[in-house]
Amino acid sequence: MSRVEALEQIDIQTFKHCDSCDVRIQMNKRNGTNSSRLEKICISECPVGQQIQNLSQYLTVGPRKSIKG
């Protein structure tokens, strides 16, 4: 999977599941926009968050080439 494909899949998962997530909506109402607690729940308990973490392995960028001029 390419980096672009991984980004597209993450975007789809976020739009499809995270935007309408009841847990996220309730925590935002309770804590304002403080997402640090929400991220812990998403990473450790949510299957969608775990899928997004798995997709993140494709986001690494290789070493940059130096430009000699």
Predicted model as a PDB file, atoms N, CA, C, CB and O in Angstrom, pLDDT in the B-factor column:
MODEL        1                                                                  
ATOM      1  N   MET A   1       0.853  -1.172   0.000  1.00 85.00           N  
ATOM      2  CA  MET A   1       0.000   0.000   0.000  1.00 85.00           C  
ATOM      3  C   MET A   1       0.896   1.232   0.000  1.00 85.00           C  
ATOM      4  CB  MET A   1      -0.969   0.000   1.224  1.00 85.00           C  
ATOM      5  O   MET A   1       1.885   1.292   0.731  1.00 85.00           O  
ATOM      6  N   SER A   2       0.549   2.194  -0.809  1.00 88.00           N  
ATOM      7  CA  SER A   2       1.339   3.420  -0.881  1.00 88.00           C  
ATOM      8  C   SER A   2       0.916   4.386   0.222  1.00 88.00           C  
ATOM      9  CB  SER A   2       1.189   4.086  -2.265  1.00 88.00           C  
ATOM     10  O   SER A   2      -0.110   4.196   0.876  1.00 88.00           O  
ATOM     11  N   ARG A   3       1.711   5.403   0.408  1.00 88.00           N  
ATOM     12  CA  ARG A   3       1.428   6.428   1.415  1.00 88.00           C  
ATOM     13  C   ARG A   3       0.117   7.132   1.110  1.00 88.00           C  
ATOM     14  CB  ARG A   3       2.573   7.448   1.485  1.00 88.00           C  
ATOM     15  O   ARG A   3      -0.669   7.400   2.019  1.00 88.00           O  
ATOM     16  N   VAL A   4      -0.128   7.434  -0.160  1.00 90.00           N  
ATOM     17  CA  VAL A   4      -1.346   8.134  -0.572  1.00 90.00           C  
ATOM     18  C   VAL A   4      -2.572   7.260  -0.306  1.00 90.00           C  
ATOM     19  CB  VAL A   4      -1.273   8.522  -2.071  1.00 90.00           C  
ATOM     20  O   VAL A   4      -3.594   7.748   0.176  1.00 90.00           O  
ATOM     21  N   GLU A   5      -2.469   5.977  -0.619  1.00 93.00           N  
ATOM     22  CA  GLU A   5      -3.586   5.060  -0.372  1.00 93.00           C  
ATOM     23  C   GLU A   5      -3.883   4.952   1.129  1.00 93.00           C  
ATOM     24  CB  GLU A   5      -3.274   3.664  -0.955  1.00 93.00           C  
ATOM     25  O   GLU A   5      -5.045   4.896   1.530  1.00 93.00           O  
ATOM     26  N   ALA A   6      -2.846   4.924   1.942  1.00 91.00           N  
ATOM     27  CA  ALA A   6      -3.027   4.858   3.387  1.00 91.00           C  
ATOM     28  C   ALA A   6      -3.726   6.114   3.902  1.00 91.00           C  
ATOM     29  CB  ALA A   6      -1.676   4.675   4.089  1.00 91.00           C  
ATOM     30  O   ALA A   6      -4.629   6.031   4.733  1.00 91.00           O  
ATOM     31  N   LEU A   7      -3.304   7.276   3.404  1.00 92.00           N  
ATOM     32  CA  LEU A   7      -3.953   8.527   3.801  1.00 92.00           C  
ATOM     33  C   LEU A   7      -5.419   8.546   3.395  1.00 92.00           C  
ATOM     34  CB  LEU A   7      -3.229   9.719   3.183  1.00 92.00           C  
ATOM     35  O   LEU A   7      -6.269   9.016   4.152  1.00 92.00           O  
ATOM     36  N   GLU A   8      -5.717   8.041   2.210  1.00 94.00           N  
ATOM     37  CA  GLU A   8      -7.105   7.978   1.757  1.00 94.00           C  
ATOM     38  C   GLU A   8      -7.927   7.064   2.657  1.00 94.00           C  
ATOM     39  CB  GLU A   8      -7.175   7.491   0.304  1.00 94.00           C  
ATOM     40  O   GLU A   8      -9.057   7.399   3.014  1.00 94.00           O  
ATOM     41  N   GLN A   9      -7.370   5.914   3.027  1.00 93.00           N  
ATOM     42  CA  GLN A   9      -8.075   4.973   3.895  1.00 93.00           C  
ATOM     43  C   GLN A   9      -8.297   5.565   5.293  1.00 93.00           C  
ATOM     44  CB  GLN A   9      -7.288   3.656   3.996  1.00 93.00           C  
ATOM     45  O   GLN A   9      -9.359   5.378   5.887  1.00 93.00           O  
ATOM     46  N   ILE A  10      -7.303   6.269   5.809  1.00 91.00           N  
ATOM     47  CA  ILE A  10      -7.448   6.921   7.117  1.00 91.00           C  
ATOM     48  C   ILE A  10      -8.541   7.978   7.045  1.00 91.00           C  
ATOM     49  CB  ILE A  10      -6.106   7.560   7.574  1.00 91.00           C  
ATOM     50  O   ILE A  10      -9.357   8.088   7.960  1.00 91.00           O  
ATOM     51  N   ASP A  11      -8.565   8.750   5.977  1.00 92.00           N  
ATOM     52  CA  ASP A  11      -9.586   9.779   5.801  1.00 92.00           C  
ATOM     53  C   ASP A  11     -10.977   9.156   5.733  1.00 92.00           C  
ATOM     54  CB  ASP A  11      -9.309  10.598   4.532  1.00 92.00           C  
ATOM     55  O   ASP A  11     -11.917   9.667   6.343  1.00 92.00           O  
ATOM     56  N   ILE A  12     -11.110   8.071   5.005  1.00 92.00           N  
ATOM     57  CA  ILE A  12     -12.403   7.387   4.881  1.00 92.00           C  
ATOM     58  C   ILE A  12     -12.855   6.864   6.242  1.00 92.00           C  
ATOM     59  CB  ILE A  12     -12.313   6.223   3.861  1.00 92.00           C  
ATOM     60  O   ILE A  12     -14.006   7.058   6.632  1.00 92.00           O  
ATOM     61  N   GLN A  13     -11.949   6.200   6.965  1.00 90.00           N  
ATOM     62  CA  GLN A  13     -12.295   5.652   8.276  1.00 90.00           C  
ATOM     63  C   GLN A  13     -12.704   6.762   9.250  1.00 90.00           C  
ATOM     64  CB  GLN A  13     -11.112   4.857   8.847  1.00 90.00           C  
ATOM     65  O   GLN A  13     -13.676   6.618   9.992  1.00 90.00           O  
ATOM     66  N   THR A  14     -11.962   7.857   9.242  1.00 88.00           N  
ATOM     67  CA  THR A  14     -12.260   8.970  10.134  1.00 88.00           C  
ATOM     68  C   THR A  14     -13.619   9.572   9.810  1.00 88.00           C  
ATOM     69  CB  THR A  14     -11.173  10.039  10.040  1.00 88.00           C  
ATOM     70  O   THR A  14     -14.424   9.809  10.711  1.00 88.00           O  
ATOM     71  N   PHE A  15     -13.877   9.819   8.540  1.00 89.00           N  
ATOM     72  CA  PHE A  15     -15.144  10.413   8.126  1.00 89.00           C  
ATOM     73  C   PHE A  15     -16.304   9.468   8.407  1.00 89.00           C  
ATOM     74  CB  PHE A  15     -15.106  10.773   6.639  1.00 89.00           C  
ATOM     75  O   PHE A  15     -17.355   9.891   8.889  1.00 89.00           O  
ATOM     76  N   LYS A  16     -16.111   8.203   8.109  1.00 91.00           N  
ATOM     77  CA  LYS A  16     -17.183   7.212   8.213  1.00 91.00           C  
ATOM     78  C   LYS A  16     -17.524   6.866   9.669  1.00 91.00           C  
ATOM     79  CB  LYS A  16     -16.788   5.947   7.466  1.00 91.00           C  
ATOM     80  O   LYS A  16     -18.696   6.700  10.007  1.00 91.00           O  
ATOM     81  N   HIS A  17     -16.513   6.757  10.523  1.00 89.00           N  
ATOM     82  CA  HIS A  17     -16.740   6.263  11.880  1.00 89.00           C  
ATOM     83  C   HIS A  17     -16.509   7.318  12.968  1.00 89.00           C  
ATOM     84  CB  HIS A  17     -15.847   5.087  12.135  1.00 89.00           C  
ATOM     85  O   HIS A  17     -17.329   7.444  13.877  1.00 89.00           O  
ATOM     86  N   CYS A  18     -15.427   8.063  12.895  1.00 85.00           N  
ATOM     87  CA  CYS A  18     -15.040   8.944  14.002  1.00 85.00           C  
ATOM     88  C   CYS A  18     -15.901  10.204  14.086  1.00 85.00           C  
ATOM     89  CB  CYS A  18     -13.585   9.336  13.859  1.00 85.00           C  
ATOM     90  O   CYS A  18     -16.187  10.680  15.185  1.00 85.00           O  
ATOM     91  N   ASP A  19     -16.315  10.749  12.946  1.00 83.00           N  
ATOM     92  CA  ASP A  19     -17.110  11.975  12.968  1.00 83.00           C  
ATOM     93  C   ASP A  19     -18.455  11.771  13.648  1.00 83.00           C  
ATOM     94  CB  ASP A  19     -17.323  12.484  11.559  1.00 83.00           C  
ATOM     95  O   ASP A  19     -18.994  12.707  14.239  1.00 83.00           O  
ATOM     96  N   SER A  20     -19.002  10.572  13.573  1.00 86.00           N  
ATOM     97  CA  SER A  20     -20.306  10.304  14.182  1.00 86.00           C  
ATOM     98  C   SER A  20     -20.209   9.471  15.461  1.00 86.00           C  
ATOM     99  CB  SER A  20     -21.195   9.596  13.188  1.00 86.00           C  
ATOM    100  O   SER A  20     -21.223   8.969  15.947  1.00 86.00           O  
ATOM    101  N   CYS A  21     -19.025   9.322  16.001  1.00 86.00           N  
ATOM    102  CA  CYS A  21     -18.802   8.493  17.187  1.00 86.00           C  
ATOM    103  C   CYS A  21     -19.443   9.129  18.420  1.00 86.00           C  
ATOM    104  CB  CYS A  21     -17.293   8.281  17.422  1.00 86.00           C  
ATOM    105  O   CYS A  21     -19.142  10.272  18.765  1.00 86.00           O  
ATOM    106  N   ASP A  22     -20.326   8.382  19.079  1.00 86.00           N  
ATOM    107  CA  ASP A  22     -21.007   8.897  20.268  1.00 86.00           C  
ATOM    108  C   ASP A  22     -20.051   9.186  21.408  1.00 86.00           C  
ATOM    109  CB  ASP A  22     -22.053   7.917  20.729  1.00 86.00           C  
ATOM    110  O   ASP A  22     -20.236  10.161  22.137  1.00 86.00           O  
ATOM    111  N   VAL A  23     -19.030   8.357  21.576  1.00 85.00           N  
ATOM    112  CA  VAL A  23     -18.047   8.574  22.642  1.00 85.00           C  
ATOM    113  C   VAL A  23     -17.320   9.894  22.412  1.00 85.00           C  
ATOM    114  CB  VAL A  23     -17.031   7.401  22.708  1.00 85.00           C  
ATOM    115  O   VAL A  23     -17.147  10.679  23.344  1.00 85.00           O  
ATOM    116  N   ARG A  24     -16.899  10.139  21.187  1.00 83.00           N  
ATOM    117  CA  ARG A  24     -16.195  11.378  20.858  1.00 83.00           C  
ATOM    118  C   ARG A  24     -17.094  12.592  21.072  1.00 83.00           C  
ATOM    119  CB  ARG A  24     -15.697  11.340  19.408  1.00 83.00           C  
ATOM    120  O   ARG A  24     -16.651  13.603  21.617  1.00 83.00           O  
ATOM    121  N   ILE A  25     -18.332  12.500  20.653  1.00 82.00           N  
ATOM    122  CA  ILE A  25     -19.274  13.617  20.789  1.00 82.00           C  
ATOM    123  C   ILE A  25     -19.521  13.928  22.263  1.00 82.00           C  
ATOM    124  CB  ILE A  25     -20.610  13.295  20.080  1.00 82.00           C  
ATOM    125  O   ILE A  25     -19.507  15.093  22.661  1.00 82.00           O  
ATOM    126  N   GLN A  26     -19.748  12.891  23.078  1.00 84.00           N  
ATOM    127  CA  GLN A  26     -19.986  13.096  24.511  1.00 84.00           C  
ATOM    128  C   GLN A  26     -18.763  13.674  25.213  1.00 84.00           C  
ATOM    129  CB  GLN A  26     -20.384  11.780  25.171  1.00 84.00           C  
ATOM    130  O   GLN A  26     -18.898  14.556  26.061  1.00 84.00           O  
ATOM    131  N   MET A  27     -17.575  13.190  24.872  1.00 81.00           N  
ATOM    132  CA  MET A  27     -16.365  13.713  25.515  1.00 81.00           C  
ATOM    133  C   MET A  27     -16.106  15.157  25.108  1.00 81.00           C  
ATOM    134  CB  MET A  27     -15.153  12.844  25.162  1.00 81.00           C  
ATOM    135  O   MET A  27     -15.644  15.951  25.928  1.00 81.00           O  
ATOM    136  N   ASN A  28     -16.392  15.515  23.858  1.00 79.00           N  
ATOM    137  CA  ASN A  28     -16.221  16.901  23.434  1.00 79.00           C  
ATOM    138  C   ASN A  28     -17.207  17.817  24.145  1.00 79.00           C  
ATOM    139  CB  ASN A  28     -16.390  17.020  21.921  1.00 79.00           C  
ATOM    140  O   ASN A  28     -16.868  18.954  24.470  1.00 79.00           O  
ATOM    141  N   LYS A  29     -18.424  17.338  24.390  1.00 82.00           N  
ATOM    142  CA  LYS A  29     -19.404  18.142  25.129  1.00 82.00           C  
ATOM    143  C   LYS A  29     -18.951  18.338  26.568  1.00 82.00           C  
ATOM    144  CB  LYS A  29     -20.794  17.476  25.094  1.00 82.00           C  
ATOM    145  O   LYS A  29     -19.083  19.429  27.123  1.00 82.00           O  
ATOM    146  N   ARG A  30     -18.424  17.290  27.166  1.00 81.00           N  
ATOM    147  CA  ARG A  30     -18.007  17.335  28.560  1.00 81.00           C  
ATOM    148  C   ARG A  30     -16.704  18.101  28.745  1.00 81.00           C  
ATOM    149  CB  ARG A  30     -17.858  15.932  29.101  1.00 81.00           C  
ATOM    150  O   ARG A  30     -16.581  18.885  29.686  1.00 81.00           O  
ATOM    151  N   ASN A  31     -15.727  17.889  27.861  1.00 75.00           N  
ATOM    152  CA  ASN A  31     -14.384  18.451  28.047  1.00 75.00           C  
ATOM    153  C   ASN A  31     -14.057  19.583  27.088  1.00 75.00           C  
ATOM    154  CB  ASN A  31     -13.361  17.372  27.892  1.00 75.00           C  
ATOM    155  O   ASN A  31     -12.914  20.037  27.053  1.00 75.00           O  
ATOM    156  N   GLY A  32     -15.009  20.045  26.322  1.00 73.00           N  
ATOM    157  CA  GLY A  32     -14.695  21.035  25.301  1.00 73.00           C  
ATOM    158  C   GLY A  32     -13.950  20.343  24.177  1.00 73.00           C  
ATOM    159  O   GLY A  32     -14.322  19.241  23.775  1.00 73.00           O  
ATOM    160  N   THR A  33     -12.922  20.962  23.672  1.00 68.00           N  
ATOM    161  CA  THR A  33     -12.180  20.363  22.569  1.00 68.00           C  
ATOM    162  C   THR A  33     -10.928  19.645  23.047  1.00 68.00           C  
ATOM    163  CB  THR A  33     -11.807  21.423  21.557  1.00 68.00           C  
ATOM    164  O   THR A  33     -10.033  19.373  22.248  1.00 68.00           O  
ATOM    165  N   ASN A  34     -10.849  19.333  24.337  1.00 59.00           N  
ATOM    166  CA  ASN A  34      -9.706  18.610  24.885  1.00 59.00           C  
ATOM    167  C   ASN A  34      -9.753  17.175  24.379  1.00 59.00           C  
ATOM    168  CB  ASN A  34      -9.703  18.653  26.445  1.00 59.00           C  
ATOM    169  O   ASN A  34     -10.604  16.390  24.800  1.00 59.00           O  
ATOM    170  N   SER A  35      -8.848  16.837  23.486  1.00 63.00           N  
ATOM    171  CA  SER A  35      -8.905  15.512  22.868  1.00 63.00           C  
ATOM    172  C   SER A  35      -7.877  14.538  23.430  1.00 63.00           C  
ATOM    173  CB  SER A  35      -8.708  15.637  21.387  1.00 63.00           C  
ATOM    174  O   SER A  35      -7.793  13.405  22.955  1.00 63.00           O  
ATOM    175  N   SER A  36      -7.096  14.939  24.422  1.00 63.00           N  
ATOM    176  CA  SER A  36      -6.059  14.034  24.925  1.00 63.00           C  
ATOM    177  C   SER A  36      -6.661  12.788  25.575  1.00 63.00           C  
ATOM    178  CB  SER A  36      -5.168  14.763  25.929  1.00 63.00           C  
ATOM    179  O   SER A  36      -6.124  11.693  25.405  1.00 63.00           O  
ATOM    180  N   ARG A  37      -7.733  12.926  26.296  1.00 67.00           N  
ATOM    181  CA  ARG A  37      -8.388  11.767  26.900  1.00 67.00           C  
ATOM    182  C   ARG A  37      -9.044  10.912  25.826  1.00 67.00           C  
ATOM    183  CB  ARG A  37      -9.431  12.212  27.940  1.00 67.00           C  
ATOM    184  O   ARG A  37      -9.008   9.683  25.886  1.00 67.00           O  
ATOM    185  N   LEU A  38      -9.630  11.561  24.864  1.00 68.00           N  
ATOM    186  CA  LEU A  38     -10.307  10.858  23.777  1.00 68.00           C  
ATOM    187  C   LEU A  38      -9.318  10.022  22.978  1.00 68.00           C  
ATOM    188  CB  LEU A  38     -11.024  11.854  22.857  1.00 68.00           C  
ATOM    189  O   LEU A  38      -9.627   8.889  22.606  1.00 68.00           O  
ATOM    190  N   GLU A  39      -8.153  10.555  22.712  1.00 77.00           N  
ATOM    191  CA  GLU A  39      -7.160   9.818  21.943  1.00 77.00           C  
ATOM    192  C   GLU A  39      -6.766   8.526  22.647  1.00 77.00           C  
ATOM    193  CB  GLU A  39      -5.929  10.682  21.704  1.00 77.00           C  
ATOM    194  O   GLU A  39      -6.566   7.504  21.991  1.00 77.00           O  
ATOM    195  N   LYS A  40      -6.650   8.556  23.973  1.00 81.00           N  
ATOM    196  CA  LYS A  40      -6.295   7.357  24.718  1.00 81.00           C  
ATOM    197  C   LYS A  40      -7.361   6.282  24.540  1.00 81.00           C  
ATOM    198  CB  LYS A  40      -6.109   7.685  26.205  1.00 81.00           C  
ATOM    199  O   LYS A  40      -7.035   5.109  24.353  1.00 81.00           O  
ATOM    200  N   ILE A  41      -8.618   6.670  24.597  1.00 82.00           N  
ATOM    201  CA  ILE A  41      -9.707   5.721  24.395  1.00 82.00           C  
ATOM    202  C   ILE A  41      -9.695   5.203  22.964  1.00 82.00           C  
ATOM    203  CB  ILE A  41     -11.062   6.370  24.721  1.00 82.00           C  
ATOM    204  O   ILE A  41      -9.854   4.004  22.736  1.00 82.00           O  
ATOM    205  N   CYS A  42      -9.510   6.090  22.008  1.00 84.00           N  
ATOM    206  CA  CYS A  42      -9.503   5.691  20.597  1.00 84.00           C  
ATOM    207  C   CYS A  42      -8.374   4.699  20.308  1.00 84.00           C  
ATOM    208  CB  CYS A  42      -9.361   6.928  19.694  1.00 84.00           C  
ATOM    209  O   CYS A  42      -8.573   3.726  19.581  1.00 84.00           O  
ATOM    210  N   ILE A  43      -7.223   4.938  20.862  1.00 84.00           N  
ATOM    211  CA  ILE A  43      -6.074   4.089  20.597  1.00 84.00           C  
ATOM    212  C   ILE A  43      -6.204   2.735  21.293  1.00 84.00           C  
ATOM    213  CB  ILE A  43      -4.797   4.784  21.042  1.00 84.00           C  
ATOM    214  O   ILE A  43      -5.877   1.703  20.709  1.00 84.00           O  
ATOM    215  N   SER A  44      -6.678   2.736  22.528  1.00 86.00           N  
ATOM    216  CA  SER A  44      -6.657   1.496  23.298  1.00 86.00           C  
ATOM    217  C   SER A  44      -7.933   0.663  23.186  1.00 86.00           C  
ATOM    218  CB  SER A  44      -6.409   1.813  24.728  1.00 86.00           C  
ATOM    219  O   SER A  44      -7.869  -0.560  23.314  1.00 86.00           O  
ATOM    220  N   GLU A  45      -9.081   1.282  22.954  1.00 87.00           N  
ATOM    221  CA  GLU A  45     -10.337   0.543  23.016  1.00 87.00           C  
ATOM    222  C   GLU A  45     -11.103   0.455  21.696  1.00 87.00           C  
ATOM    223  CB  GLU A  45     -11.209   1.164  24.032  1.00 87.00           C  
ATOM    224  O   GLU A  45     -11.865  -0.491  21.497  1.00 87.00           O  
ATOM    225  N   CYS A  46     -10.924   1.394  20.814  1.00 90.00           N  
ATOM    226  CA  CYS A  46     -11.740   1.454  19.602  1.00 90.00           C  
ATOM    227  C   CYS A  46     -11.104   0.646  18.466  1.00 90.00           C  
ATOM    228  CB  CYS A  46     -11.937   2.915  19.166  1.00 90.00           C  
ATOM    229  O   CYS A  46      -9.929   0.843  18.158  1.00 90.00           O  
ATOM    230  N   PRO A  47     -11.858  -0.253  17.847  1.00 91.00           N  
ATOM    231  CA  PRO A  47     -11.299  -1.022  16.728  1.00 91.00           C  
ATOM    232  C   PRO A  47     -10.949  -0.149  15.527  1.00 91.00           C  
ATOM    233  CB  PRO A  47     -12.278  -2.093  16.300  1.00 91.00           C  
ATOM    234  O   PRO A  47     -10.015  -0.463  14.789  1.00 91.00           O  
ATOM    235  N   VAL A  48     -11.677   0.931  15.322  1.00 90.00           N  
ATOM    236  CA  VAL A  48     -11.365   1.840  14.210  1.00 90.00           C  
ATOM    237  C   VAL A  48     -10.038   2.552  14.489  1.00 90.00           C  
ATOM    238  CB  VAL A  48     -12.513   2.880  14.001  1.00 90.00           C  
ATOM    239  O   VAL A  48      -9.222   2.721  13.582  1.00 90.00           O  
ATOM    240  N   GLY A  49      -9.826   2.964  15.721  1.00 89.00           N  
ATOM    241  CA  GLY A  49      -8.562   3.596  16.096  1.00 89.00           C  
ATOM    242  C   GLY A  49      -7.388   2.658  15.893  1.00 89.00           C  
ATOM    243  O   GLY A  49      -6.309   3.086  15.481  1.00 89.00           O  
ATOM    244  N   GLN A  50      -7.593   1.388  16.178  1.00 90.00           N  
ATOM    245  CA  GLN A  50      -6.532   0.406  15.965  1.00 90.00           C  
ATOM    246  C   GLN A  50      -6.273   0.180  14.485  1.00 90.00           C  
ATOM    247  CB  GLN A  50      -6.890  -0.912  16.635  1.00 90.00           C  
ATOM    248  O   GLN A  50      -5.127  -0.033  14.088  1.00 90.00           O  
ATOM    249  N   GLN A  51      -7.319   0.222  13.655  1.00 91.00           N  
ATOM    250  CA  GLN A  51      -7.128   0.107  12.206  1.00 91.00           C  
ATOM    251  C   GLN A  51      -6.337   1.297  11.684  1.00 91.00           C  
ATOM    252  CB  GLN A  51      -8.486   0.007  11.480  1.00 91.00           C  
ATOM    253  O   GLN A  51      -5.460   1.144  10.834  1.00 91.00           O  
ATOM    254  N   ILE A  52      -6.649   2.474  12.193  1.00 90.00           N  
ATOM    255  CA  ILE A  52      -5.926   3.682  11.775  1.00 90.00           C  
ATOM    256  C   ILE A  52      -4.465   3.581  12.199  1.00 90.00           C  
ATOM    257  CB  ILE A  52      -6.579   4.958  12.378  1.00 90.00           C  
ATOM    258  O   ILE A  52      -3.574   3.972  11.445  1.00 90.00           O  
ATOM    259  N   GLN A  53      -4.214   3.065  13.386  1.00 89.00           N  
ATOM    260  CA  GLN A  53      -2.824   2.865  13.820  1.00 89.00           C  
ATOM    261  C   GLN A  53      -2.097   1.903  12.892  1.00 89.00           C  
ATOM    262  CB  GLN A  53      -2.778   2.335  15.262  1.00 89.00           C  
ATOM    263  O   GLN A  53      -0.933   2.131  12.560  1.00 89.00           O  
ATOM    264  N   ASN A  54      -2.752   0.846  12.474  1.00 91.00           N  
ATOM    265  CA  ASN A  54      -2.127  -0.111  11.559  1.00 91.00           C  
ATOM    266  C   ASN A  54      -1.829   0.544  10.212  1.00 91.00           C  
ATOM    267  CB  ASN A  54      -3.033  -1.342  11.362  1.00 91.00           C  
ATOM    268  O   ASN A  54      -0.796   0.264   9.605  1.00 91.00           O  
ATOM    269  N   LEU A  55      -2.719   1.408   9.743  1.00 91.00           N  
ATOM    270  CA  LEU A  55      -2.490   2.100   8.473  1.00 91.00           C  
ATOM    271  C   LEU A  55      -1.332   3.094   8.582  1.00 91.00           C  
ATOM    272  CB  LEU A  55      -3.764   2.828   8.028  1.00 91.00           C  
ATOM    273  O   LEU A  55      -0.693   3.416   7.580  1.00 91.00           O  
ATOM    274  N   SER A  56      -1.065   3.575   9.787  1.00 89.00           N  
ATOM    275  CA  SER A  56      -0.011   4.584   9.947  1.00 89.00           C  
ATOM    276  C   SER A  56       1.373   4.053   9.615  1.00 89.00           C  
ATOM    277  CB  SER A  56      -0.014   5.112  11.357  1.00 89.00           C  
ATOM    278  O   SER A  56       2.283   4.841   9.362  1.00 89.00           O  
ATOM    279  N   GLN A  57       1.556   2.753   9.608  1.00 88.00           N  
ATOM    280  CA  GLN A  57       2.865   2.195   9.253  1.00 88.00           C  
ATOM    281  C   GLN A  57       3.237   2.518   7.809  1.00 88.00           C  
ATOM    282  CB  GLN A  57       2.871   0.679   9.465  1.00 88.00           C  
ATOM    283  O   GLN A  57       4.416   2.499   7.458  1.00 88.00           O  
ATOM    284  N   TYR A  58       2.252   2.813   6.972  1.00 89.00           N  
ATOM    285  CA  TYR A  58       2.511   3.138   5.576  1.00 89.00           C  
ATOM    286  C   TYR A  58       2.797   4.624   5.363  1.00 89.00           C  
ATOM    287  CB  TYR A  58       1.335   2.719   4.728  1.00 89.00           C  
ATOM    288  O   TYR A  58       3.041   5.050   4.234  1.00 89.00           O  
ATOM    289  N   LEU A  59       2.770   5.409   6.430  1.00 86.00           N  
ATOM    290  CA  LEU A  59       2.968   6.850   6.301  1.00 86.00           C  
ATOM    291  C   LEU A  59       4.416   7.282   6.447  1.00 86.00           C  
ATOM    292  CB  LEU A  59       2.142   7.559   7.315  1.00 86.00           C  
ATOM    293  O   LEU A  59       4.724   8.464   6.297  1.00 86.00           O  
ATOM    294  N   THR A  60       5.297   6.358   6.733  1.00 81.00           N  
ATOM    295  CA  THR A  60       6.699   6.737   6.894  1.00 81.00           C  
ATOM    296  C   THR A  60       7.281   7.178   5.557  1.00 81.00           C  
ATOM    297  CB  THR A  60       7.516   5.568   7.475  1.00 81.00           C  
ATOM    298  O   THR A  60       6.892   6.693   4.495  1.00 81.00           O  
ATOM    299  N   VAL A  61       8.190   8.078   5.639  1.00 74.00           N  
ATOM    300  CA  VAL A  61       8.838   8.623   4.456  1.00 74.00           C  
ATOM    301  C   VAL A  61      10.287   8.153   4.467  1.00 74.00           C  
ATOM    302  CB  VAL A  61       8.743  10.191   4.417  1.00 74.00           C  
ATOM    303  O   VAL A  61      10.934   8.135   5.514  1.00 74.00           O  
ATOM    304  N   GLY A  62      10.782   7.779   3.319  1.00 72.00           N  
ATOM    305  CA  GLY A  62      12.158   7.329   3.222  1.00 72.00           C  
ATOM    306  C   GLY A  62      13.137   8.468   3.426  1.00 72.00           C  
ATOM    307  O   GLY A  62      12.733   9.626   3.535  1.00 72.00           O  
ATOM    308  N   PRO A  63      14.418   8.147   3.479  1.00 78.00           N  
ATOM    309  CA  PRO A  63      15.425   9.185   3.659  1.00 78.00           C  
ATOM    310  C   PRO A  63      15.422  10.160   2.484  1.00 78.00           C  
ATOM    311  CB  PRO A  63      16.811   8.558   3.823  1.00 78.00           C  
ATOM    312  O   PRO A  63      15.192   9.774   1.338  1.00 78.00           O  
ATOM    313  N   ARG A  64      15.676  11.393   2.783  1.00 76.00           N  
ATOM    314  CA  ARG A  64      15.704  12.424   1.747  1.00 76.00           C  
ATOM    315  C   ARG A  64      17.023  12.394   0.995  1.00 76.00           C  
ATOM    316  CB  ARG A  64      15.477  13.810   2.357  1.00 76.00           C  
ATOM    317  O   ARG A  64      18.072  12.086   1.561  1.00 76.00           O  
ATOM    318  N   LYS A  65      16.954  12.712  -0.259  1.00 78.00           N  
ATOM    319  CA  LYS A  65      18.168  12.769  -1.073  1.00 78.00           C  
ATOM    320  C   LYS A  65      18.748  14.175  -0.979  1.00 78.00           C  
ATOM    321  CB  LYS A  65      17.873  12.383  -2.562  1.00 78.00           C  
ATOM    322  O   LYS A  65      18.019  15.167  -0.987  1.00 78.00           O  
ATOM    323  N   SER A  66      20.047  14.237  -0.891  1.00 80.00           N  
ATOM    324  CA  SER A  66      20.665  15.556  -0.836  1.00 80.00           C  
ATOM    325  C   SER A  66      20.782  16.109  -2.254  1.00 80.00           C  
ATOM    326  CB  SER A  66      22.060  15.491  -0.147  1.00 80.00           C  
ATOM    327  O   SER A  66      20.969  15.375  -3.224  1.00 80.00           O  
ATOM    328  N   ILE A  67      20.667  17.407  -2.329  1.00 81.00           N  
ATOM    329  CA  ILE A  67      20.771  18.082  -3.628  1.00 81.00           C  
ATOM    330  C   ILE A  67      22.115  18.805  -3.655  1.00 81.00           C  
ATOM    331  CB  ILE A  67      19.565  19.089  -3.868  1.00 81.00           C  
ATOM    332  O   ILE A  67      22.374  19.706  -2.856  1.00 81.00           O  
ATOM    333  N   LYS A  68      22.936  18.398  -4.570  1.00 79.00           N  
ATOM    334  CA  LYS A  68      24.240  19.034  -4.697  1.00 79.00           C  
ATOM    335  C   LYS A  68      24.168  19.972  -5.890  1.00 79.00           C  
ATOM    336  CB  LYS A  68      25.392  17.977  -4.864  1.00 79.00           C  
ATOM    337  O   LYS A  68      23.754  19.589  -6.984  1.00 79.00           O  
ATOM    338  N   GLY A  69      24.576  21.190  -5.656  1.00 63.00           N  
ATOM    339  CA  GLY A  69      24.443  22.161  -6.717  1.00 63.00           C  
ATOM    340  C   GLY A  69      25.637  22.867  -7.111  1.00 63.00           C  
ATOM    341  O   GLY A  69      25.589  23.707  -8.010  1.00 63.00           O  
TER     342      GLY A  69                                                      
ENDMDL                                                                          
END                                                                             
